[in-house]
């Protein structure tokens, strides 16, 4: 049987992360306080038309990979564990 990687491994790594399952009241400032602790953090882009998702840019894909490992599943609220993956290019 062939090995099928799961989740984040199926998306090629890059320096931009896709964040979802955020509480609708989450602001870019709140998210920045979380991500600026990760090395290489550059900026947050939230999609106003789609609350609960954001894109976070890092200097390079190694730093974005470290952010995934550090922050995957972080509970913003008890109902909202943050889901972090590489963004599609």
N, C-alpha and C positions, 0 to 999 in steps of 0.2 A: 504493500500500500504506500502511496506517495504521501509525504508529509505536507500537510496544509497549515501554513502559519495562520494564526488567528488575530483578529482585531487590528491593532496598530501596525503589526508586522507586514500586513498586506499592502499598506500604503508606503511608497518609497519615502525615505526620510528627507526632510527639507527643513528650512529654518522658520517656517510658519506653522503654527499649531492651530487646530480647530478645536474649540472648547464648546461643549454643549451640556445640557441639563442644568443650566444656571437658573437660579430663582429670577423671576421676571423683574423683581425690584433691584437686581444687581446693576451697579453702575460701572463704567469703565474705571473710575477712580478706585472703587473697592477692589476690582480685579487687578488693577495695577499694584496695589499694596501687597497682593499675594505673589504676583509674578516678578516684581522688581527684586525679590530676594534671590532669584535664580540668575546665575552668571549669564551675561550676554543679552539680557532683556533689552528690547528696543521700543516696541510700542504695542498698544492694544487697539483693535478696531472692532467696535460692536456694531451690529446690524440693527438699526432702529426699527425696521419693518419686521424683524424676527427676534423678539425678546427671548432671552435664554441662550443665545449663541454669541460667540465672539471669535476673533482671530488674534493670535498673539505672535508677534515677530521677535525672533532672536537674531544675534549676529551670524550664527551658523547652525548647521543641522546637529552638530555634536551637543551644543548648548540646548537646543530644543529637545533633543533626546533626554538630556539630564532633567529638564523641566517635566517631561512626561513621567519619568520614573519618580520624581519627587512629589508630584502633585496629583497623579492619577487617583481618582476616588476621594479626593479631599471633600469632606462634607461641609458645604457652605451652609446648608440647613439640614436637619435630619432627613428631609425628603429629597435633598438635592446633592447627591455625591457628584462631584465634577467629573465629566468624561473628557479626556484629553487625547487627541490623536493628531497625526500629521495631516495638514491640509492637503487637498488635491491641488496639484500644480495646474 
